[in-house]
Amino acid sequence: MPSIVLLRATAIPGTPGRVVLVVGNRGHARTEIVRSIFELKRAYADSPHALPRAGWGYPVTSVIAEGTLLVAGAELWSAFDGDIHTASGGAIPSEAPAADAAQPYLAGRILYRRAEGELFETAFYRRLSYPDLSFRDIDARDLALNYCGSDVRAEAPDDDAG
């Protein structure tokens, strides 16, 4: 079964900051990207979090083009800049914010199709880790927002990044 996974997500500090994503197909067959949606935001660690959806208040972007094919074992590198129209100006600080301050988070959803037509989704919600500037920390209350290869049966997510 194909499985699109987030291999790495790294921040480049600045205003706006930049996020470099590496996703890979760790399955045994080719997959086709149906939709991708990502957001870079600031949130408090102890507040409720949700996966990105267009129109929910944070700017979202679709970095991986619809129709992109990934053969088994392939990796795809993509990058996007933080949105300058947010309250934070899309900034990614080079030093960790105070523990009680809003933290940088990266959230994403990737909807993809197997060769036989089945739809799957991979999603993640990660906090920026300092000093290595990688989005790898998963808060305990966000565990359910991180999954790989979830079978999408009846309907695709209603998100639209563009």
C-alpha positions, 0 to 999 in steps of 0.5 A: 500500500502506498504511503505518503509521509512527511520526511522532513520539514525545516524552517528558515528564519526571517520575515517572512520565514520559509518552510522546506518540506520533504515528502516521500512515497514509502509504499510499493506503488506509484501515487498521485497527489490529489490535493495538498494544503499547508499552513504556517501559524502561531498558536499556544501549545496548550490551546486546541489545534486543528488541521488546516482548512481553507477559510478558517482564518489562517492563510493556506497554501498548496505547495505540491501540485495536483497531479504530481506523481510519486513512484515508490521510494521517491522524495519530493522537495517543496518550499513556501514562504510564510504569509506576510498578511498574518498577524506575525507577518509570516515571520519565523523567529531564529530563537525559541519564543518563551514557553508561554508565548505563541509557538510556530506550528506547521500543519498539513494535509496531503490527499493522494490516490493509488493506482487503483483509485483508492484515496488516502490522506496523510496529515501532520501538526508539528511545533517548531523545534529549536535550535535545529529549526525542524518541525518535528515536535508533536504535542501530546494533545495533537497526536490524533492530528498526525497520521499517515495513509488514512483511508478516505472512503466516502468523501474527500476533505472539503479544503481548497487551497486555491 
